[in-house]
């Protein structure tokens, strides 16, 4: 089945879960089986879609579920404007539109046997959650997994149930943190900003792969820590999905220097980021 690049599929909401203030996860199922088959023939972790409500418009953000789970698509988003508010107001049993998948992906097949370190801040966890589950759903294919995740407050941590599951797994080292002042009396994790917590955890970088996603200021101060720990710039990945707009690089709003994030990304290595204008990031 061939679908035009701008044609949307209808998706039914089968689960809705609030993760944090103004942050919600939706589990979506394709109304048309042919659309589901077409999507999973193309989808790789790191790719994104455009989610919408008729009359309200569309918004581009990640697919937060992995291609190893082919019965549904999950997205996690923060309500920031008219479109995301309209999507947020949809309930189980209602429908949204979906276009995708678009963009490039994380080259996980080249990571087999290697240690992988995931670093995320706040709402930056959803774009790499799909990679985490893709790796964990394929036991034996990859090396040790470390997850370093922080948020401003305990309430701002997303996927709290999954964090507990990851922390209980023998094949995962999980480090969670909140910013100073964001802890609660029963908080058992660390207190500190993500770059500091990562430096303290000190996962070995030689031969390992790192994925980092979060607020730009967090990424800015995390990258030097990764280099200090021995990660090679070509093995440090991030996603610039916050720059995406139309999904196909036509409107020009994803432009960073000569790069169009919707068309050329959203996944980039540190090597690639070094050749982009810092002021446009």
Phi, psi and omega in degrees: 000124180259128180241131179301154187300332182259003183277134183264153170258153175269134181236134178264135178280120180248350177204140175224129184220128175280129184260320185199173178307121179066015177242128183225147173251134174242135169258126187240141174239139180294134176290331182246123182300325179297324177294321179297313180299314180300316181299309186284348170289333185254333192289132171228154184298136182108339178287165186226175178219172174247121183254141184207170174231125180306131181092342180253331181113194182231156176222138182266126169202179193288164163267119189267358179251156186271162176289352176284349180239096194266006181271350186199170172236134176244144174227147177230128188213157174259138176286112184233349183194195187297315184291311181294331175294320179293320177293319179299328182281350177289145182241171177304134182099342177267175185239155169229164175265157182212134171236137178150181004275152178238163172088182177267192186214169174284131184279065190292338180296334179277358181261003184304133179082356184258149174293143181232131180243123178255128179234124183217152176231127175058234181285003176282354178286320181308317181297335179254356174301321179299324180288319179304310182290327177298319178291313183290335178283356180236066184300137180095343181279333187234166179278197181300146180247129173239134177238120175246117186224131178223160177214171183296316179223170176301320181296334183275354176290129178261163179056046184301321179294320180290324175302318177296319179296314180297320181294337181270353183279137179288342182264010181229133168257114182251130174235117178248150183208156170231156180297154176307129183092350182265359182279161173247166182303331182261011182292128183255352181276196181269163176240119182158164179283152188306312180302320178294316181296320177297315179299321180290322179290327173050056174294136181299134184264339183297119178078359183263167178245142178233139173239128182230134180208136180167195177302146181307322181294325177294315180298318181304318184269348177278323183302315177298328178294318179298319177295320178299324182281356175101009177287136177282139180306327180287347181252011176252122186240150171215173178231133182257044185295340178293348179267355188279152180220283186277341178096341185232011175073025182262328185279342177084357184281351177264009186292129173230100187063236178267004183260138173250112188299319180298325184269318186262345182238210012274357184273129178222153173268166176299323176304315180291321180298328181296341180260008178256149178296120183299325183294339182266356187286000000 
